[in-house]
Amino acid sequence: MILTTTPSVEGRTISEYKGVVFGEVISGVNFIRDFAASIRNIVGGRSGSYEDELIKARSQAMNEMSERAVRLGADAVVGIDIDYEVLGEGGGMLMVTASGTAVKLA
């Protein structure tokens, strides 16, 4: 499965558009991570736990999108866009959405 943010795959021709596909992940962040991140905000530095959670959520969203494209018979997903949103009371949930167009290549 070819995954790209570009509208086409260089050197390949799109023969069929299968439809728009999505992958969504909503991830909760726990108290210990929040506490550690707040300390990092005070003393400076990066929050490794939040970064790890973001990487994991993005990967899961991309995998889900890819699996949905495979079920449609696609060879690639083009025009991929990834969006991030904070949800829930106090911003305790992270939503990552990956979307793109599933296509069949010639």
C-alpha positions as CSV (number, residue, x, y, z in Angstrom):
1,M,0.0,0.0,0.0
2,I,1.4,3.3,-1.1
3,L,0.5,6.2,1.3
4,T,1.3,9.8,0.2
5,T,0.3,13.3,0.9
6,T,0.7,14.2,-2.8
7,P,-2.4,14.0,-5.2
8,S,-0.7,11.3,-7.4
9,V,2.0,8.6,-7.3
10,E,4.9,9.6,-9.5
11,G,5.4,7.2,-12.4
12,R,2.0,5.6,-11.9
13,T,-1.4,6.3,-13.3
14,I,-4.5,6.3,-11.2
15,S,-7.0,4.1,-13.0
16,E,-9.9,4.2,-10.5
17,Y,-10.9,6.2,-7.5
18,K,-12.3,4.0,-4.8
19,G,-13.4,6.7,-2.4
20,V,-12.4,8.7,0.6
21,V,-11.0,6.7,3.5
22,F,-10.5,7.7,7.2
23,G,-8.7,6.4,10.2
24,E,-9.6,7.8,13.6
25,V,-8.1,7.3,17.0
26,I,-9.1,8.9,20.3
27,S,-6.6,8.5,23.0
28,G,-6.9,9.4,26.7
29,V,-4.1,10.9,28.6
30,N,-3.7,9.9,32.2
31,F,-3.0,11.9,35.4
32,I,0.6,10.8,35.8
33,R,1.4,11.9,32.2
34,D,-0.3,15.2,32.8
35,F,1.6,15.8,36.0
36,A,4.9,14.9,34.4
37,A,4.1,17.2,31.4
38,S,3.2,20.1,33.8
39,I,6.6,19.8,35.5
40,R,8.3,19.9,32.0
41,N,6.3,23.1,31.3
42,I,7.7,24.7,34.4
43,V,11.4,23.5,34.0
44,G,11.5,23.3,30.3
45,G,12.2,20.4,27.9
46,R,10.1,18.1,25.8
47,S,7.4,15.8,27.1
48,G,8.4,12.3,25.9
49,S,5.3,10.7,27.2
50,Y,3.0,13.0,25.2
51,E,5.2,12.7,22.1
52,D,5.1,8.9,22.4
53,E,1.3,9.0,22.7
54,L,1.0,11.3,19.6
55,I,3.3,9.1,17.5
56,K,1.3,6.0,18.6
57,A,-2.1,7.6,17.8
58,R,-0.9,8.9,14.4
59,S,0.4,5.5,13.5
60,Q,-2.8,3.8,14.5
61,A,-4.9,6.3,12.5
62,M,-2.7,5.7,9.4
63,N,-3.0,1.9,9.8
64,E,-6.7,2.1,10.1
65,M,-7.0,4.3,7.0
66,S,-4.8,1.9,5.1
67,E,-6.8,-1.2,6.2
68,R,-10.0,0.5,5.0
69,A,-8.4,1.3,1.6
70,V,-7.4,-2.4,1.3
71,R,-11.0,-3.5,1.9
72,L,-12.0,-1.3,-1.0
73,G,-9.4,-2.9,-3.3
74,A,-7.1,0.1,-3.4
75,D,-3.3,0.0,-4.2
76,A,-2.6,3.5,-2.7
77,V,-4.1,6.3,-0.7
78,V,-3.3,9.8,-2.1
79,G,-3.8,13.3,-0.7
80,I,-3.4,12.2,2.9
81,D,-4.2,14.8,5.5
82,I,-3.7,14.3,9.3
83,D,-5.6,16.3,11.8
84,Y,-5.2,16.6,15.5
85,E,-7.9,17.7,18.0
86,V,-8.1,18.0,21.8
87,L,-11.4,16.8,23.2
88,G,-13.1,16.2,26.5
89,E,-13.4,18.2,29.7
90,G,-10.1,19.8,30.4
91,G,-8.6,18.6,27.1
92,G,-7.9,15.1,28.4
93,M,-8.5,13.3,25.1
94,L,-6.5,13.5,21.9
95,M,-8.1,12.7,18.5
96,V,-6.0,12.0,15.5
97,T,-7.7,11.6,12.1
98,A,-6.0,10.5,8.9
99,S,-7.9,10.9,5.6
100,G,-7.1,10.4,2.0
101,T,-8.4,9.1,-1.3
102,A,-8.2,5.4,-1.9
103,V,-7.1,4.7,-5.5
104,K,-6.4,1.8,-7.8
105,L,-3.1,2.2,-9.8
106,A,-2.6,1.1,-13.4
